[in-house]
Amino acid sequence: MDTLSYQLKELFSEAAAEAFADAELPSPEITEATQERFGDYQYNSSMNLAKLLKKNPREIAAQIQEKVLEAGAEQIEKLEIAGPGFINITLKQAALENFLQKMLTEPDLAVHKTPAGERVVIDFSSPNTAKEMHVGHLRSTIIGDALARHLEFLGYDVLRLNHVGDWGTAFGMLIAYMKQEAKGVLEGKEETDLSHLMAWYKASKKRFDEDPEFKKQSQLEVVELQAGNPDSIHAWEIICEISRRSYQEIYDLLDVDLVERGESFYNPALPTVIDEFEKSGLVTVSDGAKCVFLEGYQNREGNPLPLMIQKSDGGYNYDTTDLAAIQQRLTEEKATHLIYVTDQGQATHFKMIFDAAKKIGWYDAEKIRIDHVPFGLVLGEDGKKLRTRSGETIQLMELITKAIERAREILKEKNPSLSEEELDTIGKAIGIGAIKYADLSINRQSDYLFSYDKMLRFEGNTAAYLMYSYVRINGIKRKSELDLSTLLKKPHIQLNHPTERALALQLTRFSEAVARVTKDLSPNRMTDYLYNLAEKFHAFFRDCRVVGSDEEASRLLLAELTARTMKQGLTLLGVHPVEKM
């Protein structure tokens, strides 16, 4: 079903086209009203049209207003021209009531789905093999999962890829070390885990830096690995499997689904990528390395910045692998939208990769959308990069476990009647939800302060507050003696109080919130929506008695729709609401 704002856009587009038939007009801009006293929505295009039509914006607004009224728009109660030429729009009560009833009866809250055939490949999380996941992987994993959930909800065919670092010099070091110090593991006589692997990594790095012979042997192991030597591949597979088990434990805890496709997957395609760029005439040899020079990129000294696709020793790097990946995703996966969720430090790298792919002709920017989704740092409460007291990077599992423990303690204090099993289940949901929501509720490009105290508060824009609101709504439903299932068969909602109307208007905007997330690739659009929804519900709860009132049936349906919308919105963020707190 089309949203109310979409219906208004169509109406105002037709009105403007009729009022100014000789001009080619852009799509109208309809936004939510900045304040409730100005109405529900606002038409903002008169000022921009003034330049095009060479007319006074208020005069333009008056002509458009006249055409809208002539069309007899059923959903509009009032139109008022304000300021330099805004048109304030107030919707009819019946338009809101009808929309709510459709949300209750149609699937997925009547959200408009995308046409079939749209395939999105989203690349996120991307830890390095043989290392523990740390706080640096937190944002990519959480943001990527939230974006994937929104796209899947809208009906996109989504491929969630985990582009793990599972290739390169580090593996030559590890394999060489294992052949010397961990023969029992390679022969299948000894078991191992990630702690052993990390210890081997540190020891092999130290030996690599200090022992020229070991360094040479490590480099030879890289060559053997790339050539498919069975012994080297066997050792590499052991390393990858140990790491994979460690990642999966965290992904299971966070309820994040990913398809692993590491750097090694693209290794066979790298020579073809180089060959294609050479044949296109885009390669320049600089100090023995094969480079692509793109317009507009310079280093700090002001010299042209190269995209190096093959090193002087014939080796490949991240640039080569990412080019191979983008080609595979476009040609074999048939993606219409590629999304890369990484930190802001990689913004230039990905912009160059995208521009190189466009220049060689792999995609048409008019038909294919490619986005880098950058994000800021996770900071400690001292405003510096989040680390342990000893200065080391905090491991992700430690961070999550502590949040769950803190949430459990708070719950036990607030509700001593909860059983140990309930404390475990609810504490886990709130602890993990708090971490996710705190991350997603800010503009992703901003750094944010990681604070257990702030994220676990039961007031303000937090997961705990929203979960509490959801539980409170369910409490109202339990107290009512009306049969909700019967009411839902033919729902009828009447909005008689201003706070009922304000809640209803916010509910109708759920579809718009989902659309904004997928357009801007910014999950905080949904957190803002849900927080406003909770605030409007609490105002409704304060002003409008539900159980025992003359309007109980209508208000119970309004509460039910609020609960459904809140649950769906939290689920799209990867936050699982609880039924009891």
N, C-alpha and C positions, 0 to 999 in steps of 0.2 A: 504494500500500500504506500502511496506517495505521502510524504510528510506534509504537515500544514504549511511549513515554510516553502516547500516545493510548489504546492498549489498556489501560494501567493506569488511566487516567481513567475509561474505560467500566466497568472491573471494580469500581473503588472507588465509583463512582456507584451502580451496581446494589446493591453491598453496603450502602451507607449507606441507600439507599431501603428495603431489606428490613429493616434493623435499626431504622429509625425511620419506619415506614410512615405514621404520622399527620402527619408534618411535611413542609413544602415546603422542600427543601434546595437550596442553591446548588451549582454545579458544583464538584467537588473540585479542590484545588490539589495538583498533583504536580510536584515540581521535582527537578533533579539533586541527588544527595547532595553535601553541602558538603565531605566528605572521603571518600576511598575506603574507609576502615575502617568507615564507617557503612553501606556498601552501595552500590547503584547509583542508586536514586531515594528520594524521601522524600515521604510523605503529610503535608500540613501543615494540614489543615482542622479538626482536632479542637478547637483553641482557639477558632476562630470559631463552631463549632457549639455550644460550651459555653454561649455567651450565648443562642443561639436555643433550645436544648433544656433549658437550666437544669440541666446535669449537669456532673460533673467531666470535664475533657477526657481524662484517662487512661482513665476508664470508657467514654467514647465510643469512644476508640481501640481498646479491648479488644473492644467489641461489633462494630465494623467489621472488625477483624482476624479475629474468629471467622467472620463471614459470608464474608469473602474465602477463608478456608481451606476452609469448607464447599463453596464453589463449585468447589473443586479447580482453581484457576488453573494451567494447564500451564506458564506462563512464569515462575512465581515459585518460587524456591528457599527463601527464608527471609523472614519478617516479624518485626520486633522493635519493641516500643514503647520509646521513649526520651524523656527529658526530661519536659516537661509534657504530652506527648501526641502527639509525632511518631511516625510509623510508618516505620521504615527498611525498604527493600525491596531484596532481592538477587535478581537474575534467574538463572534456570537457564542453565547453559552451552549447552544445546541451543537455547534461545530465541535466544541471540546468534548461534550458528553458523547457524541457519536463516535469520535475518535477513540475515546477510552473504551467504549463498548467493543469496538473492533480489536483493540489491543488485547482484550480479555478473551475474545473468541477465535481470533486468527493465530496461526502458528508463530512462534518466536516474536511475540509482542507486536505483530504486524510490521516488522522491519522489512523494508524493501530489499530484495536480494539482487545480486549482480547477475547479468546474463551468463549462461554457460560458456565455457571455452576460455575463460580468463585464468591463466596459470601463473602463480607467483612462486619464485624461489627465494627463500629468506635464509641468509647465512648469519648465524649467531652463536654465541658462547665461545667456541674455538679455543679450547685449552691446548697446552703443549703436552705431548706424550712424555712420560717419565718424570713429570712434575705434578705436585698437588695443585688442585684448583684453589685459587686464592681470591681475595676480595676484588682483585682486578677483573675477575671473570663474572662477578656478581651482576653488574649492570647490563652487560651484553646478554646474559642468560635471561634475566627478568624482563628486560625491554623487548627482546626478540620474541619471547614466548607470548607476551601480551599482544604484540602486533599480529603474530600468527593466529592467535585466538580470535581477534576481531575480524581478520580477513576470512578465516574459515567460517565464522558465524554468518558473514555476508554471502557465503556460497562460492568463494574463490577456491580453486584447486591449488592447495598450498603444499610445497615441498620444503620441510624444515631441515636445513643442512648444518651439520657440525663440521666445519672445516678445520680439523685438528692438525696440529703441527707434528707430523709423524715421519719426517724425512729430513735428510741433510747431515751435516758434519757431526752433530751431537750423537747421532746413532752410530756413526763409525767409531766414535770414542767408546760408547757403551758396549758395542759388540766386541771390540778389541779387549776391553776390560773383562767382560764376561768370559771370553775364551781363556783368559789367564786366571781369573779369580773365582769364577762361578761355573765350573765345568759340570758340577753335579746338577745344577738347574738345567743347563743345556741338554744333559743326558736324560733328564726326566727323573733323576734319583732324589732331588731335593725340591721342596715347595718354596715359594717366595711370595712376597707381597710388595706393596708400593713403598714401604719404609726401606726395604732392601734396595729397591730400584733407585730411590732417591739418594741413598748412601753411595751406591755405585756411580751415580751421575756425578756427585761431588768429588768422589775419589778419582774418577776418570778425567774430569776436567782439570784437577790438580796435576795429574800425571801428564796430561796432554800439554799443559803449559810449561812443565819442568823437564820432561824427558823427550828429546828430539826423536829418538827411535820409536817411542810409543806414538808420537804425533804422526810420524810417517806411516806407521802401521794402521792408525785410525783413518788416515786419508785413503789408504788402500782398501780398507773395509767399506768406505763409502762407495768406491768404484765397484767393489764386489757386490754390494747391495744393489746398486743401480743396474748391474749386469745380470742380476737374478741368481747369484750363487746360492745353492740350496742351504748351506750351513749359515750363511749370513741372513737369509730370509727367515730361517727357523728362529734364530736369536731375535730378529726384529719382531717377529710375530709374538714371541713371549713377552717382549717389552710392551707391545701395543695392548695385549690382552690384560696384563696387570693394570695398566693405566685405565683401560676401558672399564674394568670392574670398579675402580675407584670413582671415575666420573659418574657411572651409572647409579651408584649409591646416592650421590648428591642429586642427580636428576630425578630419581624416584622420590626422594624426600620433597623436592620442590614441585613435583608433578609436572615435569617438563619432558616432552617427547622430541627426540631428534634422530635424524638419520646420519650416521657417521660417514663422512666422505673426506678423508684427509688429503694432505698435499700429495701423498703417494699415488692417489687415484689418477691424478693428472700427469704423472711423470711420463707415461708413454707418448703423450701428445705434445710434449715440449719441443722436440726437434721440428715438428710440423708447424708449430707456431712461429719459430724462428724463420723457417723456410718461407712461410707465407708473407711475413713482413719484409723479408729480403726481396722477394719477387715483386712486391708492391712498390719497391723503391723508397721505402720509408726508413731503412736502416743506414746509420752512419757509424763507421768504425772510429772509436775514440780511445786512444791508448790501448788498443787491442781489443776493447770491449765493443759489442754490438749494441748501439743505442738508437732510440727514437727521440727526436727533438720535436716538441710540440710548441706551438705559439702560446705566449703568455706565461711561460714558466721560467723563473730565474732563481738562482741561489742567492745567498746573502751578499755575495760580492757583485751581484748584478749580471752574472754570466748565465748563458742558457743552461737550464737544468735538464739533464738527460733522463729518459726512462731506459734504464739498462736492462736489456732482455737476455743478454748472454755475457758472462764475465770473460775476461781476457784469457783465462785458463780453460775456457770451454764449458764451465759450469753454469748452472741456472740459479735463479734466485726467486724471491717473492714476486717480483714483477712478472717473470715468465709464468709462474704457476697461476697467478691471478688472471693473467690474460687467457691461459688455457681454460681456466674455470669459467670465465665469462663466455668464452666461445662455446663450451660444452653445454652450458645452461641455456644459451640461446638456440643452438642448433639441435641438440639431442633432446633436451627437456622441453623445448618449444615454449619457453617462458615468455610471457608478455610483460612481466614486471620482475625486476631483480632488486633485492634489498640486502644491504650489507650493514650489520649492526656492530660497529667497533668504536673505539675511543677516538676523540677528536684529533689525536696526534697522527692518525692515519688519513686525515682528510685529503691532503695533497696527493698522497699515493693513489687513493682511489679515484680522485678526479682525473689524474693522468691516465690511469687504466681505462676509465670510461671514455675519455677523449681519444685515446689510441684506438680503442675498439670501434668508435664511431668513424674515425679517420680512415681506417682500413676497410670500412664498409660492412662490418659485422651486424650493425643494427641501424635502424632509422628512428631517430628520437621522436618523430611524430607518431610512431606506432608502438614503440617499446619504451617503457618507463624504467629507468635505472636510478636507484637512490642509495647514497651513503647516509646512514643514520648515526651521526656522531653523538657521543655523550661525554659528560664531564667526569671529574674524579670523585671518589668517595673519601671524605675527609673525617678525621677524628674531631673530637670536641675542642681541640686546640687549634683547629683550622688548618692543620697540616695533613698530608697524606696519611690515611689510616694505617697504623702499624702497631706492633706489640710494643711493650715498654722497652724491650731490648733493641727496638728499631727494625725488627724483621717484619716481613709481610704477613698479615693475618690470614690463616688458612680458612677457606670458606666453610668447611664442616664445623670448625670451632665457632665461627660466627653464628651459624644457624642453630647449633646446639644450645648456645648460651641464650639466644632469643627465646627458644622453647622453654628453657628452665625458668627464665625471668617471667614469662607469661604464666607459667604454671604457679609460681609463687604469688603473683598478683591475684590470680583466680581463687587460690586457696584462702587468701586473706579476705576477698570480697564475698565469697560464697563458701563458707565452711561445710555446707551440706553436700557439696559435690563429692562423689566417690573418687577413689584413686584412678579408676579406669576413665571416668569423665574428665578428671584433671589432665590425664595424659592426652586424651583425644582432643579436648578443647584447647589445651595449652599448645599443642602442636599446631592446630589450625590458626590460632591467634598469633603465635610466635612467628611462624613462616609468613602468614598474611601481613603482619606488621612490617617485616623486612621488605616484602614486595611492594606494599602500598606506599611506604615512605619513599622508596626509590621512584615509583611511577608517578607520585603526586607532584613532583617538581618538573619544571622544564628540563627535558633530558640533556640539554646542552650545558646546563649549569652544574657546578660542583655542589655537593650537598654534605651536610654534617650528619654523620652516623651517630645516633643517640638512642640507646635502648629506652631511656626514660621518656623521650619525646614520642617515639613511635608506638609505645605501648600505653599511651594515655587513652582514657576513655572519654575524652572531650577533644574537640577540634577535628581537623581533617586527617583522621587516622583510621586504620582498618578496624581497630577495637571499637571506635565510636560508631562506625557503620554497622559492624556486627551487632552491637548493642541495639541499634535502631531496628535492625532486622528481627532480633529476638523479641523486642518490645511489640512489634506489629503482630507477630505470631501469638503473643500473649493475649492481645485483643481478640484475635480470631478464636482462641480457645475459650475465652470467657463468654462469647456469644452463644446463645442457644439456637440461633437460626441455622438452617441447613445450607451451608455455603455451596455445596455441590448443586443443589436445586436452583439457587440464585444464579449460578454461573451458566445454567442452560439457556437462560434468556436474560442476560444482565441488563439492568436499567439503573443508570446513575444520574442523579440530579444534584446540581451544584448550587447550593442555597447560601453559602457563607463565603466571604472573601478568601479565607485561608483554604477552603475546599477548592476554590477556583485556582488559587496560586499553585496548590499541589497538583491539580489536574493539568495545568499548563506545563509544568515541569515534566510530568509523566509523558505528555505527548512529544516531548523533545528528545526522548531516548534515541530514536532512530537517527536524529540529527547528530547526537553525540557520537554514535558509532561511526557515522560517515566522516565526521571531523577527524577522528583518530586515524582512519585509513587514508584520508587525504593528506594530513599533515605528518603522519607517522609519529604522533605525539600522544602517548597514553594518558598524559595528564588531562587531556580533554575529557576523558571518562571519569577520572577521579574528581575533577571539578564538578561535573554533572551530578555524580552520586552524592557528594557532600552537600550540594544545594538541594538535592532531593531529600536528604535526611533532615536538613534544616526546615524545609517546608512541611515535611511530615510532622516534625515535633511541634510546629506552630499549629497545624491542623489538630493534633492530639490535645494540645493545650486549649484550643478554642471550641472544638466540636466533640461533644460526647458521642460515643458510638453505641456501646451496649446500653440498651434500655431507652434510647432516644427514639423519637418518631421517625427519624431518618436512618435507623439502624441498618436496614438492608442496603441502602445506597452507600452508606459510609463503610460498611463492611466490605463491599466490593471495591471501594476506593483503597482501603487498607490492603486487600488482597493483591490488587494490581501494583501497589507500591512495593509489597514484599517480593512479588515476581520480578519486577524491574530491578530492584536492588540486588536480588540474588543473581540475575543474569549479568548485570553490570560487574559485580564482583568476580563472577566466574570468568568473564572476559579478561579480567586483570590477573587471573591465576590465583585469586583469593577465594577460599572456600568458606562460605558463611556457616555458622553453627546454629543449631536450633535452641541451644540453652547456654546460659552463661552464669 
